[in-house]
């Protein structure tokens, strides 16, 4: 494994062509694509033209290869991984598959990402109650009626990163399911599914996984797969789907692997792009990426404090800063005119660094903010 000093971060940065023209500090909105991801998509389309798609079954073998790499990245088995178009789809599978009873409760945090607010709110038609609470009251808010807790690995607005391993153990002991949306951290921070053991982890890869929109994956705990049915069925639902000369007719026999939640065709081109980015992360090492990202985020917090911002400390790649009597949405727009990209989220100026950023990006941000002040 490479040591931090042996990693050529400038060479890593050169993988991302958008950075030639922008100071990009907004991965929490969209991650940038490495050249190899774009090349992976192009190579797939060229391959289709060359072979007229006669080998389409091999694309699923390639997807299984990617499952194995994702399993290495998040510390699980390949059978635990299913591909999804976005985190909404994963949460839909879980929400639809729970046998809700009137009076059940779903618990989520205040200021969560809308997915984790909208989905439980819509369960009211089944007599399910949604409870929102601040993190400080989460544990005491869990009751005998709590069936499910929805939480992000990093809050999109504040950068708050909850202690997931501790929370998961607390909930498992009480028979409560934990759903984690890892979209805002997996790819930047390490995630150990074997230690955390959520019921489900959903990751849309367009942010920190450096993939196109529509490329994502979910981890489904083996115990959950025993009772959680798919919420949609297609030609790949039957365990013998690869026998395309004689597809099964009748009730499908489901596999025990998470693949059963996919149902139909996969977005192959997007998955080749995701695989290229996963390869980059495995080459560098997830622990080195996390160390790099957290170092840059700490430096970001320091420079924002120097500029008078109120900044919360979190072990997170997202830095949220508040400026007294300043419209941060207008400030973000002004920074964009300087070709410095950040975001504004509910009163916070949000700065998010990833493996392709460097100290010069932070200096450019600092200079621009001082000038705009």
MIKOL-989305 format. One line per 3 residues: number of its first residue (from 1); for each residue z, x, y of C-alpha. Coordinates in steps of 0.001 Angstrom, whole numbers, plus 524288, in hexadecimal, padded with zeros to 5 digits. Each point is the difference from the previous one (the first is absolute). Layout:
! MIKOL-989305
NUM> Z/X/Y ~ ...
! end
This chain:
! MIKOL-989305
1> 80000/80000/80000 ~ 7FC77/80545/80D4A ~ 80ADF/803DA/8094D
4> 7FFDE/7FA9C/80DEC ~ 7FBEC/80D2F/8056A ~ 7F45F/800E3/7F6AF
7> 7FA18/7F2FF/803FA ~ 7F508/80150/809DA ~ 802D1/7F3FB/8082B
10> 7F493/802FB/808EC ~ 7F6D1/7FF43/7F458 ~ 80655/7F31B/7FC41
13> 7FDE2/7FB18/80DCF ~ 7F1A5/803D4/7FF62 ~ 7FE57/7F5FD/7F518
16> 80114/7F531/80A39 ~ 7F43D/7FF20/8091D ~ 805D9/7F5BE/8090C
19> 809D4/80A14/804BD ~ 7F52D/807C7/80671 ~ 7FF73/7F5E3/80AE1
22> 80D50/7F983/80029 ~ 80E54/80376/80057 ~ 80398/7F6B7/7F533
25> 80E4A/7FC19/7FEDB ~ 7FE49/7F271/7FA5C ~ 7FFC3/800C0/7F12E
28> 80975/7F489/7FF59 ~ 7F455/7F7C9/8046E ~ 7F4F8/806D7/7F8BC
31> 7FF6D/80CD8/7F8CB ~ 7F45C/808C3/80222 ~ 7F672/80261/7F4DB
34> 7FE3C/80DC3/7FAD1 ~ 7F205/8047F/7FE42 ~ 801C4/8001D/7F153
37> 8032D/7F168/8001A ~ 7F36B/7FCC1/8071C ~ 7F89F/808F4/7F6CA
40> 80620/7F91A/7F464 ~ 7FAB2/7F2F4/8049A ~ 7F281/8059D/802BC
43> 7FFA5/806C0/7F2BD ~ 8031D/7F333/7F94A ~ 7F50B/7F8B4/806CB
46> 7F692/80B0A/7FD1B ~ 80442/7FF92/7F1C0 ~ 7FD79/7F15F/7FF94
49> 7F21E/80224/804DC ~ 7FD66/80ADC/7F657 ~ 80491/7F86B/7F40E
52> 7FD7E/7F20E/804AB ~ 80E3B/7FCD4/7FC93 ~ 7FD9F/80077/7F143
55> 80C88/807F5/7FE6A ~ 808AB/7F68E/80794 ~ 80A63/8000A/7F566
58> 80269/80E59/802CE ~ 80462/7FC30/80DB5 ~ 80BC7/7F983/7F9C4
61> 802E4/80C7C/7F8B7 ~ 7FFD3/806F3/80D15 ~ 80959/7F5B0/80536
64> 80919/802D1/7F49B ~ 7FF68/80E66/80394 ~ 8046E/7FC2B/80DA9
67> 80B01/7F7C5/7FA3F ~ 80510/80C3E/7F990 ~ 7FF99/80798/80CBE
70> 80706/7F541/8075D ~ 80A21/7FFC0/7F523 ~ 80248/80E84/80248
73> 8012E/7FDA2/80E87 ~ 80A52/7F549/7FF02 ~ 80682/80425/7F327
76> 7FCB4/7F51B/7F691 ~ 7F6E4/7FD60/7F489 ~ 7F1A6/7FCED/801C7
79> 80230/7F2CB/7F96A ~ 80908/7FC65/80B47 ~ 7F4ED/800C3/809FA
82> 7F650/7F567/803DF ~ 7F5E6/8007B/80ACD ~ 800D7/7F62B/80B1B
85> 7F811/7FD98/80C6D ~ 80C3E/7FF70/8088A ~ 80EB6/7FE2C/7FF8C
88> 7FE7D/7F170/8026D ~ 7F96F/7FE88/7F2C3 ~ 80B39/806DE/7F926
91> 80A4B/7F7A8/8068E ~ 7F801/7F40E/7FC6A ~ 80093/8039B/7F19A
94> 80EC0/80159/80088 ~ 80281/7F3E7/8083F ~ 7F75B/7F778/7F76B
97> 805CB/804F0/7F34E ~ 80E66/7FD94/80291 ~ 8051A/7F322/7FAA9
100> 80639/7FB78/80C9B ~ 80B43/7F65B/8000E ~ 80428/7F7AE/80B86
103> 80AB6/8072E/8072D ~ 7FB0A/80DAD/7FC83 ~ 80035/809DF/80AFA
106> 7F6DC/80AEF/803FD ~ 80622/80A65/80874 ~ 7F8BA/80897/80994
109> 80333/807F7/80C05 ~ 7FE72/7FBE9/80E06 ~ 7F3FE/80627/8063A
112> 7F96A/80217/7F2E3 ~ 7F13F/800E7/7FF06 ~ 7FA3B/7F232/8009F
115> 7FC45/80014/7F181 ~ 80E67/8003F/7FC9B ~ 8030D/7F505/80980
118> 7F492/7F6DE/7FDCF ~ 8001B/8000C/7F117 ~ 80E48/7FBD2/7FE4E
121> 7FEC0/7F628/80B11 ~ 7F4FC/7F94F/7F89D ~ 808BB/7FE53/7F411
124> 80786/7F57D/8072D ~ 7F77F/7F5C2/7F973 ~ 806CB/8037F/7F33C
127> 80D68/7FEAC/80626 ~ 80179/80EBE/80155 ~ 807A7/804DB/80BBB
130> 7FC16/80C2A/8078A ~ 80B12/80832/8058C ~ 7FD8F/80A52/80A73
133> 80ABA/80990/80330 ~ 801D8/80D5F/80633 ~ 8011C/80B8D/7F6CE
136> 80E8D/80128/802D4 ~ 80232/7F2A4/7F9C2 ~ 7F665/800B7/7F4C3
139> 8099B/802EE/7F51E ~ 809A2/7F587/8041E ~ 7F4CF/7F646/80138
142> 7FC8C/8011A/7F190 ~ 805AB/7F457/7F8D6 ~ 7FF18/7F982/7F2C0
145> 7F47D/7F84C/80576 ~ 7F83B/80C1C/803C3 ~ 7F425/801B2/7F72B
148> 7F7D2/809CE/8078A ~ 80177/80A18/80AC4 ~ 7F3EC/80407/807BC
151> 8005B/80CBC/8077A ~ 7F70C/80A9A/80548 ~ 8021F/80E19/7FC2E
154> 7FEB9/80300/80E95 ~ 8007A/7F596/80A79 ~ 7F317/7FF0A/80733
157> 80669/7FDAC/80D2E ~ 80C06/808B6/80047 ~ 7FDBB/80A3E/7F57D
160> 80C84/7FC26/7F8EE ~ 80004/80521/7F201 ~ 80A01/7F906/7F74A
163> 806A1/806FE/7F492 ~ 7F79C/7F9B7/7F589 ~ 8062F/80637/7F407
166> 80D81/7FB82/803FD ~ 7FB2A/7F270/803B1 ~ 7F873/7FE57/7F362
169> 80BBB/80396/7F7A7 ~ 80867/7F642/80782 ~ 7F610/7F520/7FDED
172> 7FD4D/802FB/7F1A8 ~ 80E77/7FEF2/7FD1B ~ 7FF65/7F22B/80569
175> 7F343/7FBFD/7F9A4 ~ 7F897/7FF97/80CE1 ~ 7F1D0/80436/800C5
178> 7FBD9/80A4F/809EE ~ 7F25F/80021/805CE ~ 7FC9D/80C12/807FF
181> 7F450/800DF/808FF ~ 7FD4A/80E87/80004 ~ 7F3FD/7FF56/808AA
184> 8070E/8067E/80B61 ~ 804CE/80C01/7F8C6 ~ 7F9E2/802CF/7F2B1
187> 7F6EB/80B76/8021B ~ 808F2/805D9/80A48 ~ 80D5C/7FE98/7F9A8
190> 80283/801B1/7F192 ~ 80280/7F3E1/7F7EB ~ 8068D/800F1/7F2B1
193> 7FDD2/7F347/7F8C5 ~ 8079F/804FC/7F43D ~ 80C2F/801A0/80859
196> 7FE64/7F472/8092C ~ 7FAFE/7F65D/7F5C6 ~ 7FB9D/7F4E9/808CC
199> 7FABC/7F3C1/7F9C1 ~ 7F380/802D5/8076E ~ 7FADF/80A23/8097D
202> 7F3D6/7FCAA/807D3 ~ 7F808/80A35/80753 ~ 7F3EC/7FD35/80800
205> 7F9AC/80D5B/800FE ~ 7F9D6/7FEF0/80D7B ~ 80B78/80645/80705
208> 8075C/80B84/7FA45 ~ 7F7C5/800A2/7F396 ~ 7F41B/8034B/8087E
211> 7F6EF/7F650/7F952 ~ 7F6DF/7F543/804BA ~ 804EF/7F247/80261
214> 7FFDA/7F86B/7F344 ~ 80482/80B3D/7F749 ~ 80DDF/7FE16/7FB62
217> 808E3/7FFE5/7F43D ~ 80C7A/7F9E8/7FB2C ~ 80A74/80494/7F6B1
220> 8059A/7F543/7F766 ~ 80C62/80308/7F878 ~ 7FE33/7FEDB/7F12E
223> 80B09/7F601/7FEE3 ~ 7F99C/7F7B1/80A7E ~ 7F2D7/8007B/7F930
226> 80619/7F974/7F42B ~ 801E0/7F345/80788 ~ 7F766/800EE/80C22
229> 7F2B8/7F995/7FDA6 ~ 7F3AC/80308/807A9 ~ 7FCFC/7F607/80A8A
232> 7F14F/8010E/7FDFE ~ 7F7FD/801E6/7F3BB ~ 7F298/805E3/7FE17
235> 7F756/80696/7F60E ~ 808D0/80C04/7FF6F ~ 80C2D/7F812/7FD08
238> 7FDA4/80083/7F14F ~ 804D2/80C8C/7F99E ~ 7F290/80259/7F9F2
241> 7F84E/7FE87/80C9F ~ 7F885/80CBA/7FE35 ~ 7F844/7FA18/7F4A9
244> 7F62D/7FA67/80985 ~ 7F5DC/7FD71/7F56C ~ 8091C/7F5C3/7FA57
247> 80996/7FB94/80A6B ~ 80B44/7F7E5/7FAF8 ~ 7FECE/7F149/801D3
250> 80C73/7F811/8006D ~ 80DD5/802A3/8046E ~ 80137/80E5F/803B8
253> 8096F/808CE/7F8CF ~ 80698/807D8/80AA5 ~ 8032D/80E5B/7FF32
256> 80DC9/8047E/802F4 ~ 7FB43/80989/80A60 ~ 7FFC1/7FD03/80E8A
259> 7F136/7FFE7/7FEF5 ~ 8012F/7F1AD/7FC03 ~ 80259/7FC7A/80E50
262> 7F27B/804CA/8040E ~ 7F81B/7F572/7F922 ~ 7F261/80335/804B4
265> 7F7B5/80B1C/80527 ~ 805F3/80B19/807C9 ~ 7FBA1/80521/80D33
268> 7FB06/80C59/7F962 ~ 7FA82/806C8/80C03 ~ 80CDD/7FE99/80733
271> 80798/80505/7F45C ~ 7F7BE/80C63/7FF90 ~ 803E3/80235/80E22
274> 80E4D/7FD81/7FCB8 ~ 7FF18/8097B/7F49B ~ 7FAD7/80AA3/808E4
277> 80B9C/7FE3B/80916 ~ 8099C/7FFA2/7F4AB ~ 7FA10/80CBB/7FB18
280> 8025B/80617/80D5B ~ 80E34/7FBB8/7FFCB ~ 8024E/8050B/7F24A
283> 7F99F/80CF2/8037A ~ 808F5/801E7/80BAD ~ 80BEB/7FA3F/7F948
286> 8070F/7F37E/803F3 ~ 80C6D/8076A/8033A ~ 7F889/80931/80931
289> 7F984/7F488/806B3 ~ 80D07/7F942/801FF ~ 80602/80C70/80578
292> 7F4A3/801B3/80963 ~ 7FFFD/7F1DE/8047C ~ 80EA6/7FF63/80248
295> 7FFD4/80CC3/80778 ~ 7F57B/7FACC/8091B ~ 806FA/7F301/801B9
298> 80C8C/806F1/803CA ~ 7F8A9/807F2/80A26 ~ 7F9F8/7F361/804E9
301> 80D73/7F9F5/801D0 ~ 80497/80BD4/8078A ~ 7F490/7FFFE/80985
304> 80128/7F15D/80259 ~ 80E7D/8015C/802E9 ~ 7FCBB/80AC6/8099E
307> 7F763/7F615/806DB ~ 80B32/7F65F/8011D ~ 7FCF1/7F742/7F469
310> 80A13/7F96C/7F770 ~ 7FCB9/80443/7F234 ~ 80652/7FC4B/7F322
313> 80275/80A73/7F5BF ~ 7FA21/7FCC8/7F2D0 ~ 7FAEF/8079D/7F473
316> 7F2C0/7FA4C/802AA ~ 7F220/8038A/8040E ~ 8006A/7F526/80A42
319> 80665/802DB/80D06 ~ 80319/7F44F/8089F ~ 80329/802B8/80E40
322> 80491/7F6C9/80AB0 ~ 7FE1C/80319/80E51 ~ 80848/7F88A/809BD
325> 7F81C/7F71B/808E1 ~ 7F323/804B3/7FA61 ~ 7F565/7F7AE/7F9C0
328> 7FD4C/807C6/7F3A4 ~ 7F3C4/7F81D/7FCFF ~ 7FA42/80441/80CFC
331> 804A9/80DCD/7FD57 ~ 7F91A/80037/7F2C9 ~ 7F383/7FB38/80676
334> 800F6/80AA5/80A49 ~ 801FA/80A42/7F586 ~ 7F3DB/7FB11/7F909
337> 7F844/802B5/80C64 ~ 804DA/80E06/7FE95 ~ 7FB1D/7FFC2/7F1CA
340> 80DF6/8000A/7FAFE ~ 8021D/7F528/7F626 ~ 80D65/7FA0E/7FDB5
343> 80447/7F1BD/7FEAD ~ 80902/7F62B/80660 ~ 80803/7F6F6/7F769
346> 8095F/7F5F1/805D0 ~ 804CF/80875/80B26 ~ 7FF6C/80CFE/7F8DE
349> 7F645/80AD6/8025B ~ 7FD04/803D6/7F205 ~ 7FBF1/80DD2/7FCB5
352> 7FCCC/8031E/7F1D7 ~ 7FC7B/80D90/7FB11 ~ 7FA10/80393/7F2F3
355> 7FC00/80C38/7F892 ~ 7F41F/80232/808BE ~ 807D4/800BA/80CA2
358> 8054A/80C4D/80639 ~ 80859/8049B/80B48 ~ 7F442/8004E/8091F
361> 7FE99/7F14D/7FE39 ~ 80E0A/7FE5D/80467 ~ 7FDE8/808CF/80BB0
364> 7F41A/7F807/803DA ~ 80814/7F38C/7FEF7 ~ 80AF9/805D3/80820
367> 7F6A3/8049C/80A9D ~ 7F945/7F2C4/800A2 ~ 80CDD/7F88B/800C3
370> 80520/808AB/80AE5 ~ 7F384/7FDFE/8079E ~ 80063/7F146/7FE0E
373> 80E26/7FF58/80453
! end
